[in-house]
């Protein structure tokens, strides 16, 4: 069992507190004239260039320092203003999202291309005054949840001890957790925006499919892909989402949230109705310390709820199994079949094996899977008649990079047990830190709700985070 020394945890907490790179804090200081964008960029570059071990393998490419300073100077001339909601806030982008002027690799050098325009999500951030620092490492083709499936190196969690960073958005999560940027973009098809958040002690928001446009994103499983965010706290997650959410005319999967949706109001007369897993149904892979830590978090959450409803997890887990054990793996192959045929040896063996399994499914199995998924969605819809949100562990357990190397496929599936059903069932989710195991490993919990309930989930998460 991994044992992270308490001194390491305390050091990382101090580093995080000293960074003061939260978006809201920067914006406050800009408004009061006590900070300039150029000073923030100086601090960002100093930290990146420090060579700290926690920063290894984070970046695939970076904006040249001269361009960062020019951007900071241009913003200084404009000054803070209401339409620049992210004025001077530094951010990073997962390298399966297009940035004009930087190559998109998707974690595969042979796949790299030079986009001629920014992804729609990135354009929104830049128009809001944010400062792009660079592109981050990922599990190749966003296929994996470990952060180890990359020819650019395997990110370690900021907590050390050889703990995996989680993937596929590994570099994006570590960049925020290590204090290199205020927020970052990832993608989340099976849990890639929540698993790394749990393993690095930050907030991972997976919005409703289509709420943030995916134009300029290399598809993993196109009908399920989401652009996700990593932040240091929940308020910053809401601030960034406010900028990102909205129609994307270049994304045929784009959807708009209903105006003033009642979905974002709690429906119990006096407060929260919380769904929890049926007693004894959660599987922590024999990790008793993680199980104990989650139970403590669950008890704290129940103290904040007006009503508690226990629910079986079987239908959720069955839906999740369709992603890699059903016809949706064929959708991953759809976007990469030609590349794999021409560049098979340029793809990591574990990534290639996962994607090529898509050839095992035919149209009949695809329709059979769709029909079963619709039945599971109908079951899930009934859950929201009784509850405002579902609370689950983000992770059943943790692994070291060495342990993942021993069993790269089966242990990857373990990490996604409580995340990979969300997009198939059209759910929104937010992952938040929930303390530590007795041996010093990070613990994460997730709140899930129906589509377009991001505001509700963030509010509930804040309630749980601030409770005694």
Rosetta blueprint (number, residue, H / E / L):
1 X L
2 X L
3 X L
4 X L
5 X L
6 X H
7 X H
8 X H
9 X H
10 X H
11 X H
12 X H
13 X H
14 X H
15 X H
16 X H
17 X H
18 X H
19 X H
20 X L
21 X L
22 X L
23 X H
24 X H
25 X H
26 X H
27 X H
28 X H
29 X H
30 X H
31 X H
32 X L
33 X L
34 X L
35 X L
36 X L
37 X H
38 X H
39 X H
40 X H
41 X H
42 X H
43 X H
44 X H
45 X H
46 X H
47 X H
48 X H
49 X L
50 X L
51 X L
52 X L
53 X H
54 X H
55 X H
56 X L
57 X L
58 X L
59 X E
60 X E
61 X E
62 X E
63 X L
64 X L
65 X H
66 X H
67 X H
68 X H
69 X H
70 X H
71 X H
72 X H
73 X H
74 X H
75 X H
76 X H
77 X H
78 X H
79 X L
80 X L
81 X L
82 X L
83 X L
84 X L
85 X L
86 X L
87 X L
88 X L
89 X L
90 X E
91 X E
92 X E
93 X E
94 X E
95 X L
96 X L
97 X E
98 X L
99 X E
100 X L
101 X L
102 X E
103 X E
104 X E
105 X L
106 X L
107 X L
108 X L
109 X H
110 X H
111 X H
112 X L
113 X E
114 X E
115 X L
116 X L
117 X L
118 X L
119 X L
120 X H
121 X H
122 X H
123 X H
124 X H
125 X H
126 X H
127 X H
128 X L
129 X L
130 X L
131 X E
132 X E
133 X E
134 X E
135 X E
136 X E
137 X L
138 X L
139 X L
140 X H
141 X H
142 X H
143 X L
144 X L
145 X L
146 X L
147 X L
148 X L
149 X L
150 X L
151 X L
152 X L
153 X L
154 X L
155 X L
156 X E
157 X L
158 X L
159 X L
160 X L
161 X L
162 X L
163 X E
164 X E
165 X L
166 X L
167 X L
168 X L
169 X L
170 X H
171 X H
172 X H
173 X H
174 X H
175 X H
176 X H
177 X H
178 X L
179 X L
180 X L
181 X L
182 X L
183 X E
184 X E
185 X E
186 X E
187 X E
188 X L
189 X L
190 X L
191 X L
192 X L
193 X L
194 X L
195 X H
196 X H
197 X H
198 X H
199 X H
200 X H
201 X L
202 X L
203 X E
204 X E
205 X E
206 X E
207 X L
208 X L
209 X L
210 X L
211 X L
212 X L
213 X L
214 X L
215 X L
216 X L
217 X E
218 X L
219 X L
220 X L
221 X L
222 X L
223 X L
224 X L
225 X L
226 X L
227 X E
228 X E
229 X E
230 X E
231 X E
232 X L
233 X L
234 X H
235 X H
236 X H
237 X H
238 X H
239 X H
240 X H
241 X H
242 X H
243 X H
244 X H
245 X L
246 X L
247 X L
248 X L
249 X L
250 X L
251 X L
252 X L
253 X L
254 X L
255 X L
256 X L
257 X L
258 X L
259 X L
260 X L
261 X L
262 X H
263 X H
264 X H
265 X L
266 X L
267 X L
268 X L
269 X L
270 X L
271 X L
272 X E
273 X E
274 X E
275 X E
276 X E
277 X E
278 X L
279 X L
280 X L
281 X L
282 X L
283 X L
284 X L
285 X L
286 X L
287 X L
288 X H
289 X H
290 X H
291 X H
292 X H
293 X H
294 X H
295 X H
296 X H
297 X H
298 X H
299 X H
300 X H
301 X H
302 X H
303 X L
304 X L
305 X E
306 X E
307 X E
308 X E
309 X E
310 X E
311 X E
312 X L
313 X L
314 X H
315 X H
316 X H
317 X H
318 X H
319 X H
320 X H
321 X H
322 X H
323 X H
324 X H
325 X H
326 X L
327 X L
328 X H
329 X H
330 X H
331 X H
332 X H
333 X H
334 X H
335 X H
336 X H
337 X H
338 X H
339 X H
340 X H
341 X H
342 X H
343 X H
344 X H
345 X H
346 X H
347 X L
348 X L
349 X H
350 X H
351 X H
352 X H
353 X H
354 X H
355 X H
356 X H
357 X H
358 X H
359 X H
360 X H
361 X L
362 X L
363 X H
364 X H
365 X H
366 X H
367 X H
368 X H
369 X H
370 X H
371 X H
372 X H
373 X H
374 X H
375 X H
376 X H
377 X H
378 X H
379 X H
380 X H
381 X H
382 X H
383 X H
384 X L
385 X L
386 X L
387 X L
388 X L
389 X E
390 X E
391 X E
392 X E
393 X E
394 X L
395 X L
396 X L
397 X L
398 X L
399 X L
400 X E
401 X H
402 X H
403 X H
404 X H
405 X H
406 X H
407 X L
408 X L
409 X L
410 X H
411 X H
412 X H
413 X H
414 X H
415 X H
416 X L
417 X L
418 X L
419 X L
420 X L
421 X L
422 X L
423 X L
424 X L
425 X L
426 X L
427 X E
428 X E
429 X E
430 X E
431 X E
432 X E
433 X E
434 X E
435 X E
436 X E
437 X L
438 X L
439 X L
440 X L
441 X L
442 X E
443 X E
444 X E
445 X E
446 X E
447 X E
448 X E
449 X E
450 X E
451 X L
452 X L
453 X L
454 X H
455 X H
456 X H
457 X H
458 X H
459 X H
460 X H
461 X H
462 X H
463 X H
464 X H
465 X H
466 X H
467 X L
468 X L
